[in-house]
Amino acid sequence: MAKTAVCVRQEIIEFLRMNPTANNDLIAIGIDPDHYLARMEQGGTRGDGVMLTAAATLYRVSIKILMEDGTHLLLARKLLKTAHS
């Protein structure tokens, strides 16, 4: 059975909550991760690079974003430091 967009969004948000090092990009630009994740939980909120990078990491995939001008951006999963690494 396929996952719904709501389910995928929740999985990504939970992943970001459970993996604080995944939030380093937010912290680096002065955004409070808790505030960011609360906003991302709202239906209709558009995802961004942080969410897409977290998705790539969580699902162990690369995500290719095609731009209107024909160029593309490739988001690869990040290697996160854990308590066991």
C-alpha positions, 0 to 999 in steps of 0.5 A: 500500500502506498503512503499518503503525502500526510504520512510521508510528511509526518515521517520526515518531521519525526525523523528530523525530531529524532536526529538533531544533527539533521537540523544543523542547516536550520541552526546555521541560518538561525532558525529554531528547529522546533518552530520550523517543524511545527510550521512544517506539520501544518497542512498546505505548508510547502516543503523546502530543501531541508525537508527534501534533504531529510527525505533523501536521508530517511528513505536512502535515495537521491532526489533530482529537482528539475528547474524550469530552465532545464537545469537540475539540482540533486539532493543526496542523503546526508551521512549523520553522526549517531551515538553509535558512529 
